[in-house]
């Protein structure tokens, strides 16, 4: 059986058409695969960029919390808010209000730091308020704000373990350094 020229021509057209279609499909699939690989690479770069941004926000949060612990450390707080001529009760209120305001100003930082770090900061705030209130409760009714400040500083000198702010600062600093490594 011999093929006529027309049949041969049709067979070649079909073969080339089929071959061309397969080649086009292979080329298109390869092009899509390259685009997908590029997209993954770009996504990884974007993920790396996003991770770097999150890390920068975490480091900034640790920095702010270290500053907070320094600001609410009793010796620093007394130095900063000292108001001569006020009574002990008013000074007690000024000190505790200042601690609460500093803490509330930084409360959002807890979403960027470890739970342990945030607990340490919150415990420092609570401990300092407790110390202020306890020392104030032992003073006579006519005590001055200076008397309260002096009693607080003397208590801290006699009991260095009451200065929790150093421990909290060290914890925060350690956590921040872990992020940088």
Rosetta blueprint (number, residue, H / E / L):
1 X L
2 X L
3 X L
4 X L
5 X H
6 X H
7 X H
8 X H
9 X H
10 X H
11 X H
12 X H
13 X H
14 X H
15 X H
16 X H
17 X H
18 X H
19 X H
20 X H
21 X H
22 X H
23 X H
24 X H
25 X H
26 X H
27 X H
28 X H
29 X H
30 X H
31 X H
32 X H
33 X H
34 X H
35 X H
36 X H
37 X H
38 X H
39 X H
40 X H
41 X H
42 X H
43 X H
44 X H
45 X H
46 X H
47 X H
48 X H
49 X H
50 X H
51 X H
52 X H
53 X H
54 X H
55 X H
56 X H
57 X H
58 X H
59 X H
60 X H
61 X H
62 X H
63 X H
64 X H
65 X H
66 X H
67 X H
68 X H
69 X H
70 X H
71 X H
72 X H
73 X L
74 X H
75 X H
76 X H
77 X H
78 X H
79 X H
80 X H
81 X H
82 X L
83 X L
84 X L
85 X L
86 X L
87 X E
88 X H
89 X H
90 X H
91 X H
92 X H
93 X H
94 X H
95 X H
96 X H
97 X H
98 X H
99 X H
100 X H
101 X H
102 X H
103 X H
104 X H
105 X H
106 X L
107 X H
108 X H
109 X H
110 X H
111 X H
112 X L
113 X L
114 X L
115 X H
116 X H
117 X H
118 X H
119 X H
120 X H
121 X H
122 X H
123 X H
124 X H
125 X H
126 X H
127 X H
128 X H
129 X H
130 X H
131 X H
132 X H
133 X H
134 X H
135 X H
136 X H
137 X H
138 X L
139 X L
140 X L
141 X L
142 X L
143 X L
144 X E
145 X H
146 X H
147 X H
148 X H
149 X H
150 X H
151 X H
152 X H
153 X H
154 X H
155 X H
156 X H
157 X H
158 X H
159 X L
160 X H
161 X H
162 X H
163 X L
164 X H
165 X H
166 X H
167 X H
168 X H
169 X H
170 X H
171 X H
172 X H
173 X H
174 X H
175 X H
176 X H
177 X H
178 X H
179 X H
180 X H
181 X L
